[in-house]
Amino acid sequence: MVENVAIVGVAESDLGVVAPKTVLQLQAQAAKAALEDAGLTTRDVDAVLTAGGDWGWAPSMLVAEYLGIQPKVTDSTNIGGASFEAHVGHAAAMIRLGLCEVALITYGSTQRSSASRSLGRPGPAHYTEQFERPYGPPLPVGAYAMAAMRHMHDYGTKPEQLAEVAVATRKWAQLNPRAYKRDPITIEDVLASPYIAEPLHLLDCCLVTDGGGAVVVTSLERARDCRKVPIRVLGHAETHTHLTISNMPDLTLTSAATTGPRAMAMAGVTHRDFDVVEVYDSFTITVMLTLEALGFCGRGESGAFVSGQRTAPGGDFPMNTNGGGLSYCHPGMYGIFLLIEAVRQLRGEGEARQVPNARLALVHGTGGVLSSGATCVLGRD
């Protein structure tokens, strides 16, 4: 069990459409707010971890320069939407080894303002992409649609069951004043929305927004002097199985099958112990595949598992409680917002969407085209 590391600060930047703000301004805004949340300043930070942005290589170098930080440790690991759950694990290891004491994790994107999608940006086909790009699949949605179609073929999963996820998540968003989409939707609305890549409808797909976020991780000893109750990092695991969808070993089994058990074993907990679950919801099928791979239900059973609005407010499996990437925000790499919401739930700061007596949370990020996965187990004393 990772007993001596905690998250002590979380914050978002402005969300939605933020022009003329830049990616760096969003990261700085979120970083300042997260450090204030922790009762710290940039002078306390000695590790910077970031991914994404619009400047290519070494984003942690640019963020540190912009914030005036000379870190002892730097990390620009980018495994897509799972990057930030991976960063929490990296920060925890660095802190336990004594390499640093206060780690700042950041992300920012202006993909809506700049009308771009980092995962779908046109460009030359490199390496194994050459076996996919010339044939025109709309990526990333086309890859997820292939997984959804395979799940339907193998297990009889229904479009209505996918829609359950979108409807439940929108109900959580209705309780969150910062959510980008708050109008109520029904299963019929999801099924009536146009196909983007069959069988995925428009309302099966995540938002396209701007936004940024930040997370502050430190030693439990240092956390005792911070402003908010520390949320312990109890377990962590990460991996990836492929880069391109044509090389995915099994279209209906994600890497969460590896990271979930490892993170839970490290934390010494079981599925029954979790009060709240935050999983990446780039598409409704992402959620269903993740729940199966994590072991909350068996393979092919996620359709039944989410039916009856089980994951909605008032259900017995609170999930994606801020509205998720489907309704709250999705600036290209959503994983940092999973961490932010989990911390707020464990602190009791969820306001109208607060899960009663939440003490233990599972957070799982997914990156690429079901390519990477990272799981964190977070808990409050």
C-alpha positions as CSV (number, residue, x, y, z in Angstrom):
1,M,0.0,0.0,0.0
2,V,1.2,3.5,-0.8
3,E,0.7,5.1,2.6
4,N,2.8,8.2,2.6
5,V,1.7,10.2,-0.5
6,A,-1.4,12.3,-0.9
7,I,-3.2,14.7,-3.3
8,V,-3.6,18.1,-1.6
9,G,-4.7,20.4,-4.3
10,V,-7.0,20.2,-7.4
11,A,-8.5,22.8,-9.7
12,E,-9.8,23.4,-13.2
13,S,-9.2,26.4,-15.5
14,D,-11.9,28.1,-17.4
15,L,-13.8,25.5,-19.4
16,G,-16.0,25.4,-22.5
17,V,-14.8,28.0,-25.1
18,V,-12.0,30.1,-23.7
19,A,-10.6,32.1,-26.6
20,P,-8.4,34.1,-26.6
21,K,-6.8,32.3,-23.7
22,T,-3.8,30.0,-24.7
23,V,-3.0,26.5,-23.6
24,L,-0.3,27.9,-21.3
25,Q,-2.6,30.4,-19.7
26,L,-5.1,27.6,-19.0
27,Q,-2.4,25.5,-17.3
28,A,-1.2,28.5,-15.3
29,Q,-4.7,29.4,-14.2
30,A,-5.4,25.8,-13.1
31,A,-2.0,25.5,-11.4
32,K,-2.4,28.7,-9.4
33,A,-5.8,27.6,-8.3
34,A,-4.7,24.1,-7.3
35,L,-1.7,25.4,-5.4
36,E,-3.9,27.9,-3.6
37,D,-6.3,25.0,-2.8
38,A,-3.4,23.2,-1.2
39,G,-2.1,26.4,0.6
40,L,1.1,26.2,-1.4
41,T,2.9,28.4,-4.1
42,T,5.1,27.7,-7.1
43,R,8.1,28.2,-4.8
44,D,7.1,24.9,-3.1
45,V,7.0,22.9,-6.3
46,D,10.0,20.8,-7.2
47,A,8.5,18.4,-9.8
48,V,6.5,19.3,-12.9
49,L,4.5,16.7,-14.8
50,T,2.4,17.5,-17.9
51,A,1.2,16.1,-21.2
52,G,-0.4,17.4,-24.3
53,G,-0.5,21.0,-25.3
54,D,0.1,22.5,-28.7
55,W,3.9,22.7,-28.8
56,G,5.0,19.2,-29.4
57,W,7.9,17.7,-27.4
58,A,8.8,18.4,-23.7
59,P,5.7,20.2,-22.5
60,S,6.9,20.0,-18.9
61,M,9.9,22.1,-19.8
62,L,7.7,24.8,-21.2
63,V,5.2,24.8,-18.4
64,A,8.0,25.0,-15.8
65,E,9.5,27.9,-17.7
66,Y,6.2,29.7,-17.9
67,L,5.6,29.3,-14.2
68,G,9.1,30.1,-13.1
69,I,9.9,26.7,-11.7
70,Q,13.2,24.9,-11.9
71,P,12.2,21.3,-10.9
72,K,14.3,18.6,-9.4
73,V,12.2,16.1,-11.5
74,T,10.4,16.6,-14.8
75,D,8.0,14.3,-16.6
76,S,6.4,14.7,-20.1
77,T,5.0,11.2,-20.3
78,N,2.1,11.2,-22.8
79,I,-0.1,8.1,-23.1
80,G,-3.2,10.0,-24.0
81,G,-6.1,10.4,-21.7
82,A,-4.5,8.1,-19.1
83,S,-1.4,10.3,-18.8
84,F,-2.5,12.0,-15.6
85,E,-3.4,8.9,-13.6
86,A,0.1,7.7,-14.7
87,H,1.6,11.0,-13.5
88,V,0.0,10.5,-10.1
89,G,1.8,7.1,-9.9
90,H,5.1,8.6,-11.1
91,A,4.8,11.5,-8.6
92,A,4.1,9.1,-5.8
93,A,7.2,7.0,-6.6
94,M,9.4,10.1,-6.9
95,I,8.2,11.4,-3.5
96,R,8.7,8.0,-1.8
97,L,12.2,7.9,-3.2
98,G,13.0,11.3,-1.9
99,L,13.6,12.8,-5.3
100,C,11.0,15.6,-4.8
101,E,8.5,16.7,-2.2
102,V,5.8,18.7,-4.1
103,A,4.7,17.6,-7.6
104,L,2.5,19.7,-9.9
105,I,0.6,17.9,-12.6
106,T,-1.0,20.1,-15.3
107,Y,-2.9,19.9,-18.6
108,G,-4.5,22.4,-21.0
109,S,-6.1,22.4,-24.4
110,T,-7.9,24.9,-26.6
111,Q,-9.1,22.2,-29.1
112,R,-12.6,23.7,-29.4
113,S,-11.4,27.3,-29.9
114,S,-8.8,26.1,-32.4
115,A,-11.3,23.6,-34.0
116,S,-8.9,20.7,-33.7
117,R,-8.7,17.3,-32.2
118,S,-5.3,16.1,-31.1
119,L,-6.1,12.5,-31.7
120,G,-7.6,13.0,-35.1
121,R,-5.4,15.7,-36.6
122,P,-4.5,15.0,-40.2
123,G,-0.9,14.2,-41.0
124,P,1.4,11.6,-42.5
125,A,0.8,8.0,-41.5
126,H,3.7,6.7,-39.4
127,Y,4.6,3.2,-38.6
128,T,1.5,1.0,-38.1
129,E,-0.8,3.9,-38.9
130,Q,0.0,3.2,-42.6
131,F,-2.2,0.1,-42.4
132,E,-5.2,2.2,-41.2
133,R,-5.0,5.8,-42.4
134,P,-5.2,5.2,-46.2
135,Y,-8.5,3.3,-45.7
136,G,-10.2,6.3,-44.1
137,P,-11.6,5.3,-40.7
138,P,-12.7,8.4,-38.8
139,L,-10.4,8.4,-35.8
140,P,-10.7,8.1,-32.9
141,V,-14.4,7.5,-33.0
142,G,-14.2,4.9,-35.7
143,A,-11.9,2.7,-33.6
144,Y,-14.4,2.9,-30.7
145,A,-17.2,2.1,-33.0
146,M,-15.4,-1.1,-34.1
147,A,-15.1,-2.1,-30.4
148,A,-18.8,-1.3,-29.8
149,M,-19.9,-3.3,-32.9
150,R,-17.8,-6.3,-31.8
151,H,-19.2,-6.2,-28.3
152,M,-22.7,-6.2,-29.8
153,H,-21.9,-9.1,-32.0
154,D,-20.2,-11.2,-29.3
155,Y,-22.5,-10.4,-26.4
156,G,-25.8,-9.1,-27.8
157,T,-25.3,-5.6,-26.3
158,K,-28.0,-3.2,-27.3
159,P,-27.8,0.5,-28.3
160,E,-30.3,1.2,-25.5
161,Q,-27.7,-0.1,-23.0
162,L,-25.0,2.2,-24.4
163,A,-27.5,5.1,-24.1
164,E,-28.0,4.3,-20.4
165,V,-24.5,5.6,-19.8
166,A,-25.1,8.9,-21.6
167,V,-28.4,9.5,-19.9
168,A,-27.0,8.8,-16.4
169,T,-24.0,10.9,-16.9
170,R,-26.1,13.8,-18.1
171,K,-28.2,13.6,-14.9
172,W,-25.0,14.1,-12.9
173,A,-24.1,17.1,-15.1
174,Q,-27.5,18.6,-14.3
175,L,-26.2,18.8,-10.7
176,N,-22.9,20.5,-11.8
177,P,-23.2,24.2,-12.7
178,R,-19.9,24.0,-14.5
179,A,-21.0,21.3,-16.9
180,Y,-21.0,22.3,-20.5
181,K,-24.2,20.3,-21.3
182,R,-27.0,20.3,-18.8
183,D,-30.2,19.8,-20.7
184,P,-32.0,16.6,-19.8
185,I,-31.8,13.7,-22.3
186,T,-33.5,10.4,-22.6
187,I,-32.5,7.0,-24.1
188,E,-34.8,7.9,-27.0
189,D,-32.9,11.2,-27.5
190,V,-29.6,9.3,-27.6
191,L,-30.9,6.8,-30.2
192,A,-32.5,9.6,-32.3
193,S,-29.2,11.6,-32.5
194,P,-27.3,11.1,-35.7
195,Y,-24.7,8.4,-36.2
196,I,-21.2,9.6,-36.0
197,A,-19.7,6.1,-36.6
198,E,-22.2,3.3,-36.4
199,P,-23.3,2.1,-33.8
200,L,-22.2,5.3,-31.9
201,H,-24.6,8.2,-32.1
202,L,-23.8,11.8,-31.4
203,L,-24.9,11.5,-27.8
204,D,-22.7,8.4,-27.3
205,C,-19.7,10.7,-28.0
206,C,-17.7,13.0,-25.7
207,L,-17.8,16.8,-25.9
208,V,-15.3,18.9,-27.7
209,T,-14.3,21.7,-25.3
210,D,-11.4,23.8,-24.2
211,G,-10.1,23.6,-20.6
212,G,-7.3,22.8,-18.3
213,G,-6.7,21.2,-14.9
214,A,-4.0,20.7,-12.2
215,V,-3.3,18.3,-9.4
216,V,-0.8,18.8,-6.5
217,V,0.8,15.7,-4.9
218,T,3.1,15.7,-1.9
219,S,4.3,13.6,1.0
220,L,1.7,12.8,3.7
221,E,4.0,14.5,6.2
222,R,3.9,17.7,4.2
223,A,0.2,17.3,3.5
224,R,-0.6,17.6,7.2
225,D,0.3,21.3,6.9
226,C,-1.7,21.9,3.8
227,R,-5.1,23.7,3.6
228,K,-7.4,20.8,2.8
229,V,-7.8,17.2,4.0
230,P,-5.2,15.0,2.3
231,I,-6.5,12.4,-0.1
232,R,-4.1,9.4,0.0
233,V,-2.8,7.7,-3.1
234,L,-3.3,4.1,-2.0
235,G,-2.7,2.2,-5.2
236,H,-1.6,2.8,-8.8
237,A,-0.9,0.8,-12.0
238,E,-0.4,1.6,-15.7
239,T,0.2,-0.1,-19.0
240,H,-0.6,0.0,-22.7
241,T,-1.4,-2.8,-25.1
242,H,-1.2,-1.2,-28.6
243,L,-1.0,2.1,-30.4
244,T,-3.3,1.5,-33.5
245,I,-6.7,-0.2,-33.3
246,S,-5.7,-2.8,-35.9
247,N,-3.1,-4.0,-33.3
248,M,-5.5,-4.2,-30.3
249,P,-5.2,-7.8,-29.0
250,D,-8.9,-8.1,-28.3
251,L,-11.5,-5.4,-29.3
252,T,-13.6,-6.0,-26.2
253,L,-10.9,-6.3,-23.5
254,T,-8.9,-3.2,-22.4
255,S,-5.8,-2.8,-20.4
256,A,-7.9,-2.0,-17.3
257,A,-7.9,-5.8,-16.9
258,T,-4.3,-5.5,-15.9
259,T,-4.2,-2.1,-14.1
260,G,-7.3,-2.5,-12.1
261,P,-6.3,-5.7,-10.2
262,R,-2.8,-4.4,-9.6
263,A,-3.9,-1.0,-8.2
264,M,-6.5,-2.7,-6.0
265,A,-4.0,-5.2,-4.7
266,M,-1.6,-2.5,-3.9
267,A,-4.3,-0.6,-2.0
268,G,-5.5,-3.8,-0.3
269,V,-9.1,-3.2,-1.3
270,T,-11.8,-5.0,-3.3
271,H,-14.6,-3.9,-5.7
272,R,-17.1,-3.8,-2.9
273,D,-15.1,-1.2,-1.0
274,F,-15.5,1.7,-3.4
275,D,-18.0,4.5,-2.8
276,V,-17.4,6.3,-6.1
277,V,-16.0,5.4,-9.4
278,E,-14.6,7.8,-12.0
279,V,-13.7,6.2,-15.4
280,Y,-12.9,7.7,-18.7
281,D,-16.0,8.2,-20.9
282,S,-14.7,9.3,-24.3
283,F,-17.6,7.2,-25.7
284,T,-20.3,5.2,-24.0
285,I,-18.6,2.0,-25.1
286,T,-15.4,3.1,-23.3
287,V,-17.3,3.0,-20.0
288,M,-18.8,-0.4,-20.6
289,L,-15.6,-2.0,-21.6
290,T,-13.8,-0.4,-18.7
291,L,-16.3,-1.7,-16.1
292,E,-15.9,-5.2,-17.4
293,A,-12.1,-5.0,-17.6
294,L,-11.9,-3.6,-14.1
295,G,-14.0,-6.5,-12.8
296,F,-17.1,-4.7,-11.6
297,C,-19.0,-7.1,-13.9
298,G,-18.2,-10.0,-16.1
299,R,-17.3,-9.8,-19.8
300,G,-20.4,-9.1,-21.8
301,E,-22.4,-8.1,-18.7
302,S,-21.9,-4.3,-18.7
303,G,-25.1,-3.7,-20.6
304,A,-27.1,-5.3,-17.8
305,F,-24.8,-3.7,-15.2
306,V,-25.6,-0.1,-16.2
307,S,-29.3,-0.6,-17.0
308,G,-32.0,1.0,-15.0
309,Q,-29.9,4.1,-14.5
310,R,-27.8,2.3,-11.9
311,T,-24.9,4.8,-12.3
312,A,-27.1,7.9,-12.2
313,P,-27.7,10.1,-9.1
314,G,-29.6,7.9,-6.6
315,G,-28.3,4.7,-8.1
316,D,-26.3,2.2,-6.2
317,F,-23.1,2.6,-8.3
318,P,-22.2,6.4,-8.4
319,M,-20.0,6.9,-11.4
320,N,-18.6,10.0,-13.3
321,T,-20.3,12.3,-10.8
322,N,-19.3,15.6,-12.4
323,G,-21.0,14.8,-15.7
324,G,-18.0,13.2,-17.3
325,G,-16.5,13.7,-20.7
326,L,-19.9,13.1,-22.2
327,S,-21.5,16.2,-20.5
328,Y,-19.1,18.1,-18.3
329,C,-16.1,18.8,-20.5
330,H,-13.6,17.1,-22.7
331,P,-10.6,19.1,-23.8
332,G,-9.0,16.2,-25.7
333,M,-7.3,14.3,-22.7
334,Y,-9.9,14.1,-20.0
335,G,-8.0,12.0,-17.4
336,I,-7.0,14.9,-15.1
337,F,-10.7,15.8,-14.5
338,L,-11.4,12.3,-13.2
339,L,-8.8,12.9,-10.5
340,I,-10.1,16.3,-9.7
341,E,-13.7,15.0,-9.3
342,A,-12.6,12.0,-7.2
343,V,-10.7,14.2,-4.8
344,R,-13.7,16.6,-4.4
345,Q,-16.0,13.7,-3.7
346,L,-13.7,12.3,-1.1
347,R,-13.3,15.7,0.5
348,G,-17.1,16.1,0.6
349,E,-17.0,19.0,-1.8
350,G,-19.4,17.6,-4.4
351,E,-22.2,20.0,-3.4
352,A,-25.5,18.9,-5.0
353,R,-23.8,15.9,-6.6
354,Q,-22.0,14.7,-3.4
355,V,-22.0,11.0,-2.8
356,P,-22.8,10.5,0.9
357,N,-19.9,9.3,3.1
358,A,-17.5,8.8,0.2
359,R,-14.2,7.5,1.6
360,L,-12.7,5.4,-1.2
361,A,-12.6,6.1,-5.0
362,L,-11.4,4.3,-8.1
363,V,-10.1,6.4,-11.0
364,H,-9.3,5.0,-14.3
365,G,-8.0,6.8,-17.4
366,T,-8.0,5.5,-20.9
367,G,-5.8,6.8,-23.7
368,G,-5.5,6.6,-27.5
369,V,-7.9,4.2,-29.2
370,L,-8.4,2.0,-26.1
371,S,-4.6,1.8,-26.1
372,S,-3.4,2.8,-22.6
373,G,-4.8,2.5,-19.2
374,A,-3.9,3.8,-15.7
375,T,-5.8,3.1,-12.5
376,C,-5.5,5.0,-9.2
377,V,-7.1,4.1,-5.9
378,L,-7.7,7.2,-3.7
379,G,-8.9,7.2,-0.1
380,R,-9.6,9.5,2.8
381,D,-8.7,8.7,6.4
